[in-house]
């Protein structure tokens, strides 16, 4: 398992716009789409390839193609904001969905919705969620995806706290984690500092 912090100039520039409390829903969503496209390039580095014999307009050649299909799995609801950007770069990707909610009695994350393509067990699965705070929901989502047969899993997050990264590294040492920005810490309410607020509310305009 590897944890990669991208620290990309364009991502940092666009993320600053998203962090600004005065940035509205339209601009927030647009920059998230653009960051997702940049992240898709980085997340797919190292995917296995196989040879494919083709004929160009000039001559025969041995090209390359992906060994496995790609399945994007957004963690509902904020994870939906990363799907369009990833799909713009990987238009053949299939999309599964998983929803996690905290049980008010046990305080543990529980699955409330899941729907996956049939190729999950043979695919490169990219789980996407803008925020990796405590890491509880992401860890539980990955565990549930594994139970359904997924073997090749990456987790891609926009902003992460060290606490969340530590949870994923502990619970899923076989999962590569790619993060656009590593923030300072969690506050007493479990929000990432400096963070960007509630990504779902800001993405869907439900933060009034």
Rosetta blueprint (number, residue, H / E / L):
1 X L
2 X L
3 X E
4 X E
5 X E
6 X L
7 X L
8 X L
9 X H
10 X H
11 X H
12 X H
13 X H
14 X H
15 X H
16 X H
17 X H
18 X H
19 X H
20 X L
21 X L
22 X L
23 X L
24 X L
25 X H
26 X H
27 X H
28 X H
29 X H
30 X H
31 X H
32 X H
33 X H
34 X H
35 X H
36 X H
37 X H
38 X H
39 X H
40 X H
41 X H
42 X H
43 X H
44 X L
45 X L
46 X L
47 X L
48 X L
49 X E
50 X E
51 X E
52 X E
53 X E
54 X E
55 X E
56 X L
57 X L
58 X L
59 X L
60 X E
61 X E
62 X E
63 X E
64 X E
65 X E
66 X E
67 X L
68 X L
69 X L
70 X E
71 X E
72 X E
73 X E
74 X E
75 X E
76 X E
77 X L
78 X H
79 X H
80 X H
81 X H
82 X H
83 X H
84 X H
85 X H
86 X H
87 X H
88 X H
89 X H
90 X L
91 X L
92 X L
93 X L
94 X E
95 X E
96 X E
97 X E
98 X E
99 X E
100 X E
101 X E
102 X E
103 X L
104 X L
105 X L
106 X L
107 X L
108 X L
109 X E
110 X E
111 X E
112 X E
113 X E
114 X E
115 X E
116 X L
117 X L
118 X L
119 X L
120 X H
121 X H
122 X H
123 X L
124 X E
125 X E
126 X E
127 X E
128 X E
129 X E
130 X E
131 X E
132 X E
133 X L
134 X L
135 X L
136 X H
137 X H
138 X H
139 X H
140 X H
141 X H
142 X H
143 X H
144 X H
145 X H
146 X H
147 X H
148 X L
149 X L
150 X L
151 X L
152 X E
153 X E
154 X E
155 X E
156 X E
157 X E
158 X E
159 X E
160 X E
161 X L
162 X H
163 X H
164 X H
165 X H
166 X H
167 X H
168 X H
169 X H
170 X H
171 X H
172 X L
173 X L
174 X L
175 X L
176 X E
177 X E
178 X E
179 X E
180 X E
181 X E
182 X E
183 X L
184 X L
185 X E
186 X E
187 X L
188 X L
189 X L
190 X L
191 X L
192 X E
193 X E
194 X L
195 X L
196 X L
197 X L
198 X L
199 X H
200 X H
201 X H
202 X H
203 X H
204 X H
205 X L
206 X L
207 X L
208 X L
